[in-house]
């Protein structure tokens, strides 16, 4: 009899302990996880013309490789917070607004083609790298431009607020190339300037150039420089800095995806197969560096790490 009562006391105590632990756990949420749990929503920032990472399809809905990764992260956050439903809000961003909108809490994840570098890490955090790119330029084939030196005295365009425009300005100064460098508001405008002859070359991440060429009226009329202006640059999904609990959930979700067959399939879907809205194919199989990165995911901003 005595032992029965004692046991009941232990169970009652255990019940209280579990309740207390549950309450403590609920109280412990901070930063983005708390914001998401309290509001019932997570906000994804998307780009409207960063093909194939994040762009608008024929129905003006965001689609793309980075966009799908962000949806995958949202699912992981929902599971982690044991939420029955999680509203995914969508907010457009540009290369100029993406960092301020992360920092001020308007968006929680930025899915695009954002280079993870030491400079940006002062303002935001990044999860595991989902792509490696290098800065090159696109020009019309008949201009016979291929090396950086070939741009001497030429008119060159790049998108404002990007690492690329900084790199071409630095190269211009260091190598005394005497280029005229024009800023464009987005990639589409910059490519149009090459298309219409207002600029000789457009300096940008090679993958974005490949997508603009593939989607142009005359893909065969263009060439992308073989000489890069940069080492491999990692792209990452951006999130707020100094939010370790949220970053841990995001890092775990991306690492799991990249190591899985779904990660490789997701890459192939957007880079080696026809994509919406017009069925263009970037024909960009996964590089050896990317295969290594997917096998051992890293969030390093150091190009030497790849």
C-alpha positions as CSV (number, residue, x, y, z in Angstrom):
1,X,0.0,0.0,0.0
2,X,2.7,2.3,1.1
3,X,4.7,1.8,-2.2
4,X,1.6,2.4,-4.3
5,X,1.1,5.8,-2.7
6,X,4.7,6.6,-3.0
7,X,4.7,5.7,-6.7
8,X,1.7,7.9,-7.3
9,X,3.6,10.7,-5.7
10,X,6.6,10.1,-8.0
11,X,4.3,10.2,-11.1
12,X,2.5,13.3,-9.9
13,X,5.9,14.9,-9.4
14,X,7.1,13.7,-12.8
15,X,3.9,15.2,-14.4
16,X,4.7,18.6,-12.7
17,X,8.3,18.3,-13.9
18,X,7.2,17.7,-17.5
19,X,4.7,20.6,-17.4
20,X,7.4,22.9,-15.9
21,X,9.9,21.8,-18.6
22,X,7.3,22.4,-21.3
23,X,6.6,25.9,-19.9
24,X,10.3,26.7,-19.7
25,X,10.8,25.5,-23.2
26,X,8.0,27.8,-24.5
27,X,9.5,30.7,-22.6
28,X,13.0,30.1,-23.9
29,X,12.1,30.9,-27.6
30,X,14.0,34.0,-28.7
31,X,14.6,36.0,-31.9
32,X,13.1,34.7,-35.1
33,X,11.8,31.5,-33.7
34,X,9.8,33.4,-31.1
35,X,8.6,35.9,-33.7
36,X,7.4,33.0,-36.0
37,X,5.7,31.2,-33.1
38,X,4.0,34.3,-31.8
39,X,2.8,35.6,-35.2
40,X,2.1,32.2,-36.8
41,X,4.0,33.4,-39.9
42,X,7.4,33.4,-41.5
43,X,8.3,35.9,-44.2
44,X,10.5,34.9,-47.2
45,X,12.1,37.7,-49.3
46,X,12.4,36.8,-53.0
47,X,14.0,38.3,-56.1
48,X,11.9,38.9,-59.2
49,X,14.6,38.3,-61.8
50,X,17.4,36.2,-60.4
51,X,16.9,33.2,-62.6
52,X,17.0,30.3,-61.7
53,X,17.3,31.1,-58.0
54,X,14.3,33.3,-57.3
55,X,12.2,34.9,-60.0
56,X,8.6,35.3,-61.1
57,X,7.0,32.7,-63.3
58,X,4.3,33.2,-66.0
59,X,1.7,33.7,-63.3
60,X,3.9,36.3,-61.5
61,X,4.5,33.9,-58.6
62,X,7.9,33.4,-57.1
63,X,9.7,30.2,-58.2
64,X,13.3,29.0,-58.3
65,X,16.1,26.9,-56.7
66,X,16.7,29.2,-53.7
67,X,13.0,29.8,-53.3
68,X,12.4,26.1,-53.0
69,X,15.2,25.8,-50.4
70,X,13.5,28.6,-48.4
71,X,10.2,26.7,-48.5
72,X,12.1,23.6,-47.2
73,X,13.5,25.7,-44.4
74,X,10.0,27.0,-43.5
75,X,8.8,23.4,-43.3
76,X,11.7,22.6,-40.9
77,X,10.8,25.6,-38.7
78,X,7.2,24.6,-38.6
79,X,8.2,21.0,-37.5
80,X,10.7,22.3,-35.0
81,X,8.1,24.6,-33.4
82,X,5.4,21.9,-33.5
83,X,3.0,24.2,-35.3
84,X,-0.1,22.9,-36.9
85,X,0.0,25.5,-39.6
86,X,2.6,28.1,-40.5
87,X,1.7,31.0,-42.9
88,X,4.5,31.7,-45.4
89,X,4.4,35.3,-46.3
90,X,6.2,36.5,-49.4
91,X,8.0,39.9,-49.7
92,X,9.8,41.1,-52.8
93,X,13.4,42.3,-52.4
94,X,16.1,43.9,-54.6
95,X,19.9,43.8,-54.3
96,X,19.7,47.2,-52.6
97,X,16.9,46.3,-50.1
98,X,17.6,42.7,-49.2
99,X,20.1,43.4,-46.3
100,X,18.0,46.3,-44.7
101,X,14.8,44.2,-44.8
102,X,16.5,41.3,-43.1
103,X,18.1,43.5,-40.5
104,X,14.8,45.4,-39.6
105,X,12.7,42.2,-39.3
106,X,10.6,42.7,-42.4
107,X,11.8,39.4,-43.9
108,X,13.1,36.3,-42.0
109,X,14.9,34.5,-44.9
110,X,16.3,36.0,-48.1
111,X,16.2,33.6,-51.0
112,X,18.1,34.7,-54.0
113,X,21.6,34.9,-55.4
114,X,23.3,36.6,-52.5
115,X,27.0,36.3,-52.0
116,X,28.1,35.3,-48.5
117,X,31.2,37.5,-47.8
118,X,33.0,38.9,-44.8
119,X,31.7,42.3,-45.4
120,X,28.0,41.2,-45.4
121,X,28.5,39.0,-42.4
122,X,28.8,42.2,-40.4
123,X,25.2,42.9,-41.3
124,X,23.6,39.5,-41.7
125,X,24.1,35.7,-41.2
126,X,24.2,33.0,-43.9
127,X,23.3,29.4,-43.9
128,X,25.1,26.6,-45.8
129,X,26.2,27.5,-49.3
130,X,23.7,26.5,-52.0
131,X,25.7,27.6,-55.0
132,X,29.3,28.6,-56.0
133,X,29.8,31.2,-58.7
134,X,32.5,33.5,-60.1
135,X,32.2,37.0,-61.6
136,X,32.6,37.1,-65.4
137,X,31.1,39.2,-68.1
138,X,28.8,38.7,-71.1
139,X,29.3,40.4,-74.4
140,X,28.2,40.0,-78.0
141,X,30.4,37.3,-79.8
142,X,31.2,39.6,-82.7
143,X,33.0,42.0,-80.3
144,X,35.6,39.3,-79.6
145,X,35.9,40.1,-75.9
146,X,37.1,37.4,-73.5
147,X,39.7,38.5,-71.0
148,X,39.5,41.4,-68.5
149,X,42.2,43.2,-70.4
150,X,39.9,43.2,-73.5
151,X,37.6,45.7,-71.7
152,X,40.2,48.5,-72.0
153,X,38.4,51.7,-72.9
154,X,35.0,50.0,-73.1
155,X,31.6,50.9,-71.7
156,X,30.7,48.3,-69.1
157,X,27.5,47.8,-67.0
158,X,26.9,46.1,-63.7
159,X,24.0,46.0,-61.2
160,X,24.1,48.6,-58.4
161,X,24.5,47.3,-54.9
162,X,26.3,44.1,-55.9
163,X,29.8,42.8,-55.2
164,X,30.3,42.6,-59.0
165,X,30.2,46.4,-59.6
166,X,32.7,46.8,-56.8
167,X,35.0,44.2,-58.4
168,X,34.9,45.8,-61.8
169,X,35.6,49.3,-60.4
170,X,38.6,47.8,-58.5
171,X,39.9,46.1,-61.6
172,X,39.4,49.3,-63.6
173,X,41.5,51.3,-61.1
174,X,44.2,48.6,-60.5
175,X,44.8,47.7,-64.1
176,X,44.3,51.3,-65.4
177,X,41.7,50.1,-68.0
178,X,40.0,53.4,-68.6
179,X,36.5,51.8,-68.7
180,X,33.2,53.7,-68.4
181,X,31.3,51.8,-65.7
182,X,27.5,52.3,-65.6
183,X,25.2,51.1,-62.8
184,X,21.9,49.4,-63.7
185,X,18.9,49.0,-61.4
186,X,18.6,45.2,-62.0
187,X,20.1,42.4,-64.1
188,X,17.4,42.6,-66.7
189,X,18.2,46.3,-67.4
190,X,21.9,45.6,-67.5
191,X,21.6,42.8,-70.0
192,X,19.3,44.9,-72.2
193,X,22.1,47.5,-72.4
194,X,24.4,44.9,-73.9
195,X,21.6,43.7,-76.1
196,X,20.9,47.2,-77.5
197,X,24.6,48.2,-77.7
198,X,24.5,50.8,-75.0
199,X,27.2,48.8,-73.2
200,X,29.9,46.5,-74.5
201,X,29.8,44.1,-71.5
202,X,27.8,43.2,-68.4
203,X,29.7,42.1,-65.4
204,X,27.8,39.7,-63.1
205,X,27.9,36.2,-61.5
206,X,28.4,33.8,-64.4
207,X,25.3,31.7,-63.5
208,X,23.1,34.8,-63.8
209,X,24.7,35.6,-67.1
210,X,24.1,32.1,-68.3
211,X,20.4,32.4,-67.5
212,X,20.1,35.8,-69.2
213,X,21.7,34.4,-72.3
214,X,19.6,31.2,-72.3
215,X,16.5,33.4,-72.1
216,X,17.4,36.0,-74.7
217,X,16.0,36.2,-78.2
218,X,19.4,35.0,-79.7
219,X,21.4,33.0,-77.2
220,X,24.0,32.2,-79.9
221,X,24.9,35.8,-80.3
222,X,26.5,36.1,-76.8
223,X,29.6,34.8,-75.1
224,X,30.6,34.7,-71.5
225,X,34.3,35.5,-70.6
226,X,36.6,32.6,-69.7
227,X,38.7,34.8,-67.4
228,X,36.9,35.3,-64.0
229,X,37.2,38.5,-62.0
230,X,36.9,36.5,-58.7
231,X,37.5,33.3,-56.9
232,X,34.5,30.9,-56.4
233,X,31.9,32.9,-54.4
234,X,29.4,31.1,-52.1
235,X,25.7,32.0,-52.3
236,X,23.8,31.5,-49.1
237,X,20.3,32.1,-47.8
238,X,20.5,35.2,-45.6
239,X,19.0,35.5,-42.1
240,X,19.4,37.9,-39.1
241,X,22.8,37.8,-37.4
242,X,23.2,36.9,-33.7
243,X,20.2,34.6,-33.7
244,X,21.9,31.2,-32.9
245,X,18.8,29.2,-32.2
246,X,17.2,30.1,-35.5
247,X,20.4,29.6,-37.4
248,X,20.8,26.1,-35.9
249,X,17.4,25.1,-37.3
250,X,18.1,26.6,-40.7
251,X,21.6,25.1,-40.9
252,X,20.3,21.6,-39.9
253,X,17.5,21.8,-42.5
254,X,19.8,22.9,-45.4
255,X,22.6,20.4,-44.5
256,X,20.0,17.6,-44.5
257,X,18.6,18.7,-47.8
258,X,22.0,19.1,-49.5
259,X,23.3,15.7,-48.4
260,X,20.1,13.9,-49.5
261,X,19.2,12.7,-53.1
262,X,16.5,15.5,-53.0
263,X,19.2,18.1,-52.9
264,X,20.9,16.8,-56.1
265,X,17.5,16.4,-57.8
266,X,16.6,20.0,-56.8
267,X,19.8,21.3,-58.3
268,X,19.3,19.3,-61.6
269,X,15.7,20.5,-61.8
270,X,16.8,24.2,-62.0
271,X,20.2,23.9,-63.7
272,X,20.1,21.0,-66.2
273,X,16.4,20.8,-67.2
274,X,14.0,23.2,-68.9
275,X,12.5,25.7,-66.4
276,X,9.4,27.9,-66.4
277,X,8.0,30.0,-67.8
278,X,9.6,29.5,-71.3
279,X,11.4,26.2,-70.9
280,X,14.9,27.5,-71.2
281,X,17.7,25.2,-70.1
282,X,20.8,26.7,-68.4
283,X,22.8,23.5,-69.1
284,X,24.9,24.0,-66.0
285,X,25.6,20.6,-64.4
286,X,26.9,20.5,-60.8
287,X,30.6,21.4,-60.6
288,X,33.1,19.4,-58.6
289,X,33.3,22.1,-56.0
290,X,29.5,22.1,-55.7
291,X,29.5,18.3,-55.3
292,X,32.0,18.6,-52.4
293,X,30.0,21.4,-50.8
294,X,26.8,19.3,-50.9
295,X,28.6,16.3,-49.4
296,X,30.0,18.5,-46.6
297,X,27.8,21.5,-46.2
298,X,29.6,24.7,-45.1
299,X,28.5,28.3,-44.4
300,X,32.0,29.7,-44.8
301,X,32.4,33.1,-46.5
302,X,35.9,32.3,-47.5
303,X,36.3,31.5,-51.2
304,X,39.5,29.5,-50.3
305,X,37.2,27.1,-48.3
306,X,35.7,25.8,-51.6
